[in-house]
Amino acid sequence: MPSRQEYLDTCAEHGADVVRVTVSGHCCEKCAEWENRLLSISGATKGLPTVDEATAAGLFHPNCTHSLTEVDDYTREEVMRLDNLKFSDIVKECCEKR
């Protein structure tokens, strides 16, 4: 299995800059705030913390069960759009789609 850095390097080689932290069944306090969050590999994607920042804050500590997965452009844009909406706007948008 490739190392985390090898995976990030491969993502970057393919032009990807955004990854998502996986959800773990054994999440600890250090990782809880990062679970399922989007991170920028290089810092080029504005509005997202970087993988290095998340790591410095405690993500990927020894025995951590989290990993990263590449995020496509559509998913990144949709998640960032939803993050900028108020909860009431999200509920309204969901109801309108029904």
Secondary structure, DSSP 8 states (H G I E B T S, - for coil): ---HHHHHHHHHHTT--EEEE---TT--HHHHTTTT-EEESSS-STTS-BHHHHHHTTTT-TT----EEE--HHHHHHHHHHHTS-HHHHHHHHHHH-
